[in-house]
Amino acid sequence: MIAELDAIKRLLWEDWDPIGVNGFGPDDQYDSYAFRIFAMLNDGKGANEIAEYLRWAAIEKMGLGAAGDCTAIAQRVIEIHERQP
């Protein structure tokens, strides 16, 4: 369970990073989003819901004009989740 959450945090930090702070800011920048995604997975949410949440986070919460391709990141989140025992 902790390994899954850590993997999601790392994915968001290294590969999602919509505001481009990897290498400049604190590496816990997206932890609150990782916690929410972890809860969504445990509630049975799928890739579409997670991608929509990431889009919402980037556009509405962070104030960005676009969110990029959240579908690929969401699918990788699902893969992380499915690898857990």
Contact map, one row per residue, 1 for C-alpha under 8 A:
1111100000000000000000000000000000000000000000000000000000000000000000000000000000010
1111110000000000000000000000000000000000000000000000000000000000000000000000000000000
1111111000000000000000000000000000000000000000000000000000000000000000000000000000000
1111111100000000000000000000000000000000000000000000000000000000000000000000000110010
1111111110000000000000000000000001100100000000000000000000000000000000000000000000000
0111111111000000000000000000000000000000000000000000000000000000000000000000000000000
0011111111100000000000000000000000000000000000000000000000000000000000000000000100000
0001111111110000000000000000000001000100000000000000000000000000000000000000100100000
0000111111111000000000000001011001000000000000000000000000000000000000000000000000000
0000011111111100000000000000000000000000000000000000000000000000000000000000000000000
0000001111111111000000000000000000000000000000000000000000000000000000001000100000000
0000000111111111100000000000010001000000000000000000000000000000000000001000000000000
0000000011111111100001000011110000000000000000000000000000000000000000000000000000000
0000000001111111100001000000000000000000000000000000000000000000000000000000000000000
0000000000111111100000000000000000000000000000000000000000000000000000001000000000000
0000000000111111110000000000000000000000000000000000000000000000000001001000000000000
0000000000011111111111000000010000000000000000000000000000000000000000000000000000000
0000000000000001111100000000000000000000000000000000000001000000001100000000000000000
0000000000000000111110000000000000000000000000000000000000000100000000000000000000000
0000000000000000111111000000000000000000000000000000000000000000000000000000000000000
0000000000000000101111111100000000000000000000000000000000000000000000000000000000000
0000000000001100100111111110000000000000000000000000000000000000000000000000000000000
0000000000000000000011111000000000000000000000000000000000000000000000000000000000000
0000000000000000000011111100000000000000000000000000000000000000000000000000000000000
0000000000000000000011111110100000000000000000000000000000000000000000000000000000000
0000000000000000000011011111100000000000000000000000000000000000000000000000000000000
0000000000001000000001001111110000000000000000000000000000000000000000000000000000000
0000000010001000000000000111111000000000000000000000000000000000000000000000000000000
0000000000001000000000001111111100000000000000000000000000000000000000000000000000000
0000000010011000100000000011111111000000000000000000000000000000000000000000000000000
0000000010000000000000000001111111100000000000000000000000000000000000000000000000000
0000000000000000000000000000111111110000000000000000000000000000000000000000000000000
0000000000000000000000000000011111111000000000000000000010000000000000000000000000000
0000100110010000000000000000011111111100000000000000000000000000000000000000000000000
0000100000000000000000000000001111111110000000000000000000000000000000000000000000000
0000000000000000000000000000000111111111000000000000000000000000000000000000000000000
0000000000000000000000000000000011111111100000000100000000000000000000000000000000000
0000100100000000000000000000000001111111110000000000000000000000000000000000000000000
0000000000000000000000000000000000111111111000000000000000000000000000000000000000000
0000000000000000000000000000000000011111111110000100000000000000000000000000000000000
0000000000000000000000000000000000001111111111000000000000000000000000000000010010000
0000000000000000000000000000000000000111111110000000000000000000000000000000000000000
0000000000000000000000000000000000000011111110000000000000000000000000000000000000000
0000000000000000000000000000000000000001111111000000000000000000000000000000000000000
0000000000000000000000000000000000000001111111101100000000000000000000000000000000000
0000000000000000000000000000000000000000100111111100000000000000000000000000010000000
0000000000000000000000000000000000000000000011111110000000000000000000100110110000000
0000000000000000000000000000000000000000000001111111000000000000000000100100000000000
0000000000000000000000000000000000000000000011111111100000000000000000000000000000000
0000000000000000000000000000000000001001000011111111110000000000000000000100000000000
0000000000000000000000000000000000000000000000111111111000000000000001101100000000000
0000000000000000000000000000000000000000000000011111111100000000000001000000000000000
0000000000000000000000000000000000000000000000001111111110000000000000000000000000000
0000000000000000000000000000000000000000000000000111111111000000001001000100000000000
0000000000000000000000000000000000000000000000000011111111100000011101000000000000000
0000000000000000000000000000000000000000000000000001111111111000000000000000000000000
0000000000000000000000000000000010000000000000000000111111111100000000000000000000000
0000000000000000010000000000000000000000000000000000011111111111011000000000000000000
0000000000000000000000000000000000000000000000000000001111111111111000000000000000000
0000000000000000000000000000000000000000000000000000000111111111000000000000000000000
0000000000000000000000000000000000000000000000000000000111111110000000000000000000000
0000000000000000001000000000000000000000000000000000000011111111000000000000000000000
0000000000000000000000000000000000000000000000000000000001111111100000000000000000000
0000000000000000000000000000000000000000000000000000000001110111111000000000000000000
0000000000000000000000000000000000000000000000000000000000100011111000000000000000000
0000000000000000000000000000000000000000000000000000001001100001111100000000000000000
0000000000000000010000000000000000000000000000000000011001100001111111000000000000000
0000000000000000010000000000000000000000000000000000001000000000011111000000000000000
0000000000000000000000000000000000000000000000000000000000000000001111111000000000000
0000000000000001000000000000000000000000000000000011011000000000001111111100000000000
0000000000000000000000000000000000000000000000110010000000000000000011111110000000000
0000000000000000000000000000000000000000000000000000000000000000000011111111000000000
0000000000110011000000000000000000000000000000000010000000000000000011111111100000000
0000000000000000000000000000000000000000000000110110010000000000000001111111110000000
0000000000000000000000000000000000000000000000100000000000000000000000111111111000000
0000000000000000000000000000000000000000000000000000000000000000000000011111111100000
0000000100100000000000000000000000000000000000100000000000000000000000001111111110000
0000000000000000000000000000000000000000100001100000000000000000000000000111111111000
0000000000000000000000000000000000000000000000000000000000000000000000000011111111100
0001001100000000000000000000000000000000000000000000000000000000000000000001111111110
0001000000000000000000000000000000000000100000000000000000000000000000000000111111110
0000000000000000000000000000000000000000000000000000000000000000000000000000011111111
0000000000000000000000000000000000000000000000000000000000000000000000000000001111111
1001000000000000000000000000000000000000000000000000000000000000000000000000000111111
0000000000000000000000000000000000000000000000000000000000000000000000000000000001111
